[in-house]
Amino acid sequence: MKKVLLQSAVTAAISMSLMTTVNAQDNSSLDIGRLAIAGYGDVTYISQPSMKDEEGNDVQNNVVARFVPIFLFQMSEKIHIEAEIEFSTNAEGETETELEYANMHYFFNNNTIITAGNFLLPFGQFGANLHPSWINKAVSNPGLYGGHGGNGSLGGITSILGDTGISIANIWDLGDVGRIFTNFYTVSGPRQEEGNHGGGVEMEAKKGDNNGSMAFGGRVAYAFLPEWEIGVSYYTGEYSDDGDLNYSAYNIDFNWIGSYASVRGEIFGSSAETEGETEPKVEGEHGEEWVKDFDKNGWYIQGTWQARQLGKAWLNPVEFVVRYSDIKSDFDGSIGHDFEEDAGKIGSRMYYGVNYWLEPSAVLKLGAESTSIDNEGAGHGGIVDDRVFLQLAFGF
Amino acid sequence: MKLVQLLLPFIIVTSIGASSISAFSVQAQHVSDPSLVAQGAKIFSENCGRCHNARPAEEYSKMEWSVVIPHMRAKAHMTGKEALAVEAFLGSTLTSDIRNTVSHEKSDAPKRTGAVLVAQFGCQGCHQIKGEGGTLGPALDDVISNKGEAFVLKKLANPKFNNAASAMPKYPINKEDMKAIVAFLKH
């Protein structure tokens, strides 16, 4: 039923886009270029003297760096190609290379863009638009995005970031009352983690589709610019190798942008079907098979305030950031499974930061975060999970 | 899979249809069109700051912007016409010099009034004047009485002098232009 709704929405989006006959993009008034390189990078020092790994060993303080160029190529006024590659050093000093996305935009008409290839999925705001370090006002990611650059005891919700497929984006201008953005896509979808019997979902796009079943998703947002944007996202796909277990997720995001302050947040939930069987009543026989949902959900809210509002010249580049993240999973330990590491966690994370802007796209961030795991029976229970960050982030 | 099957015929049919419309039949309106520049300034002000600090035009050359804007059109959900207006705004603020310095201190060009300059460069895209305009930057009605003429002249010459993170472009204007803008803002 959900897929039917999504299919209907996509069909409607395409059909309505046909009604517009405006050209994809009128001729530019700039000197036309072919290639541009944009992107971002950062250097981050992390101090975490109280942290221990699962064996109780000290976790080292470390310095990590990233350089993330985006290669943009304008083939014509209707076709635009882009690719982002992340080069990074990890805590062990090794260099890692990862393709973030590589895709082609086809500017179909004034309001419609078709994208094919590997792209960042429009699921919420953080993964699609806000995660680059010079855009992310905090050094770390919201707690519920623990799977994407998260750290410590608070395991995140399986992030829906990038995948390979096709999408169609539309803009519906409502005049003075705002505008609506729609974005629907179909992609390879989630996979079952190797050696896992259910519940372990991974989103590694480079591995392709494992079960011949595509995932579907979309985001519908209402924007009243320049201040408000509220979006609802949904994603669903079969992840098990035999295609009988489903992973679905939803996200509600909002942005409020003022002249000196901003508030943004997301509510994010996921549900992964997991299967197993009960203990057999008679030794040597099979138990009763079951399928249960393994749910995780969380939310975060982040506020920023620019001290230039005070009118003191020396405070103009200073910005303060506060973020609260909350996450929980409903696994109660009754299912014996491989994902116990994240089982039954109810946790929260606070982040406080001060940013000093060196340029509009270069910032020095000082931040501290503290994580609280409320149920000590879960993994990492009782271990202090605090850290201090110093980061230089830049966009180019 | 069904969705792909559903999408493909639409994409093929509509692609053929779109190409028959002629993608490039409408000529660009020139950057000297003040209404287009003002519209672009407003769109720039309203959209760029949704995710990140707005970046002053001089961070890229005109040719680089022409490639970056389609990328941002997709990211920021801008229409093609809006992207064109933003390009017009950015183009209006850039010279061919990568440092965006003006080479015509002794220009034979006719003198421009402050009102013309404010309209030409789309100042109200980011600033309110008499209640009209954007909110990315501060309102300008009382800026002369509050900050003084010297401050405004310095800000026009070097927008980052008091705030390194300022998104205000360094406009290709000479001292006479700056004085004209100050005179306009006095009234």
Boltz contact constraints between the chains, C-beta under 6 A:
constraints:
  - contact:
      token1: [A, 7]
      token2: [B, 3]
      max_distance: 6.0
  - contact:
      token1: [A, 14]
      token2: [B, 10]
      max_distance: 6.0
  - contact:
      token1: [A, 18]
      token2: [B, 14]
      max_distance: 6.0
  - contact:
      token1: [A, 23]
      token2: [B, 23]
      max_distance: 6.0
  - contact:
      token1: [A, 23]
      token2: [B, 26]
      max_distance: 6.0
  - contact:
      token1: [A, 24]
      token2: [B, 23]
      max_distance: 6.0
  - contact:
      token1: [A, 24]
      token2: [B, 80]
      max_distance: 6.0
  - contact:
      token1: [A, 25]
      token2: [B, 80]
      max_distance: 6.0
  - contact:
      token1: [A, 26]
      token2: [B, 26]
      max_distance: 6.0
  - contact:
      token1: [A, 26]
      token2: [B, 28]
      max_distance: 6.0
  - contact:
      token1: [A, 26]
      token2: [B, 84]
      max_distance: 6.0
  - contact:
      token1: [A, 27]
      token2: [B, 28]
      max_distance: 6.0
  - contact:
      token1: [A, 28]
      token2: [B, 66]
      max_distance: 6.0
  - contact:
      token1: [A, 28]
      token2: [B, 87]
      max_distance: 6.0
  - contact:
      token1: [A, 29]
      token2: [B, 28]
      max_distance: 6.0
  - contact:
      token1: [A, 29]
      token2: [B, 31]
      max_distance: 6.0
  - contact:
      token1: [A, 29]
      token2: [B, 87]
      max_distance: 6.0
  - contact:
      token1: [A, 29]
      token2: [B, 88]
      max_distance: 6.0
  - contact:
      token1: [A, 29]
      token2: [B, 91]
      max_distance: 6.0
  - contact:
      token1: [A, 30]
      token2: [B, 62]
      max_distance: 6.0
  - contact:
      token1: [A, 30]
      token2: [B, 65]
      max_distance: 6.0
  - contact:
      token1: [A, 30]
      token2: [B, 66]
      max_distance: 6.0
  - contact:
      token1: [A, 30]
      token2: [B, 87]
      max_distance: 6.0
  - contact:
      token1: [A, 30]
      token2: [B, 91]
      max_distance: 6.0
  - contact:
      token1: [A, 31]
      token2: [B, 62]
      max_distance: 6.0
  - contact:
      token1: [A, 31]
      token2: [B, 63]
      max_distance: 6.0
  - contact:
      token1: [A, 32]
      token2: [B, 66]
      max_distance: 6.0
  - contact:
      token1: [A, 33]
      token2: [B, 63]
      max_distance: 6.0
  - contact:
      token1: [A, 33]
      token2: [B, 64]
      max_distance: 6.0
  - contact:
      token1: [A, 33]
      token2: [B, 66]
      max_distance: 6.0
  - contact:
      token1: [A, 33]
      token2: [B, 67]
      max_distance: 6.0
  - contact:
      token1: [A, 36]
      token2: [B, 64]
      max_distance: 6.0
  - contact:
      token1: [A, 36]
      token2: [B, 67]
      max_distance: 6.0
  - contact:
      token1: [A, 36]
      token2: [B, 68]
      max_distance: 6.0
  - contact:
      token1: [A, 38]
      token2: [B, 68]
      max_distance: 6.0
  - contact:
      token1: [A, 72]
      token2: [B, 67]
      max_distance: 6.0
  - contact:
      token1: [A, 72]
      token2: [B, 71]
      max_distance: 6.0
  - contact:
      token1: [A, 74]
      token2: [B, 67]
      max_distance: 6.0
  - contact:
      token1: [A, 78]
      token2: [B, 23]
      max_distance: 6.0
  - contact:
      token1: [A, 80]
      token2: [B, 70]
      max_distance: 6.0
  - contact:
      token1: [A, 82]
      token2: [B, 71]
      max_distance: 6.0
  - contact:
      token1: [A, 105]
      token2: [B, 74]
      max_distance: 6.0
  - contact:
      token1: [A, 110]
      token2: [B, 79]
      max_distance: 6.0
  - contact:
      token1: [A, 110]
      token2: [B, 80]
      max_distance: 6.0
  - contact:
      token1: [A, 110]
      token2: [B, 81]
      max_distance: 6.0
  - contact:
      token1: [A, 111]
      token2: [B, 79]
      max_distance: 6.0
  - contact:
      token1: [A, 113]
      token2: [B, 74]
      max_distance: 6.0
  - contact:
      token1: [A, 129]
      token2: [B, 51]
      max_distance: 6.0
  - contact:
      token1: [A, 135]
      token2: [B, 51]
      max_distance: 6.0
  - contact:
      token1: [A, 135]
      token2: [B, 52]
      max_distance: 6.0
  - contact:
      token1: [A, 171]
      token2: [B, 77]
      max_distance: 6.0
  - contact:
      token1: [A, 171]
      token2: [B, 79]
      max_distance: 6.0
  - contact:
      token1: [A, 181]
      token2: [B, 77]
      max_distance: 6.0
  - contact:
      token1: [A, 186]
      token2: [B, 3]
      max_distance: 6.0
  - contact:
      token1: [A, 186]
      token2: [B, 4]
      max_distance: 6.0
  - contact:
      token1: [A, 214]
      token2: [B, 1]
      max_distance: 6.0
  - contact:
      token1: [A, 216]
      token2: [B, 3]
      max_distance: 6.0
  - contact:
      token1: [A, 225]
      token2: [B, 46]
      max_distance: 6.0
  - contact:
      token1: [A, 226]
      token2: [B, 46]
      max_distance: 6.0
  - contact:
      token1: [A, 257]
      token2: [B, 49]
      max_distance: 6.0
  - contact:
      token1: [A, 257]
      token2: [B, 50]
      max_distance: 6.0
  - contact:
      token1: [A, 259]
      token2: [B, 135]
      max_distance: 6.0
  - contact:
      token1: [A, 313]
      token2: [B, 162]
      max_distance: 6.0
  - contact:
      token1: [A, 316]
      token2: [B, 163]
      max_distance: 6.0
  - contact:
      token1: [A, 317]
      token2: [B, 164]
      max_distance: 6.0
  - contact:
      token1: [A, 317]
      token2: [B, 165]
      max_distance: 6.0
  - contact:
      token1: [A, 357]
      token2: [B, 165]
      max_distance: 6.0
  - contact:
      token1: [A, 358]
      token2: [B, 164]
      max_distance: 6.0
  - contact:
      token1: [A, 359]
      token2: [B, 164]
      max_distance: 6.0
  - contact:
      token1: [A, 360]
      token2: [B, 53]
      max_distance: 6.0
  - contact:
      token1: [A, 360]
      token2: [B, 55]
      max_distance: 6.0
  - contact:
      token1: [A, 360]
      token2: [B, 165]
      max_distance: 6.0
  - contact:
      token1: [A, 360]
      token2: [B, 167]
      max_distance: 6.0
  - contact:
      token1: [A, 361]
      token2: [B, 55]
      max_distance: 6.0
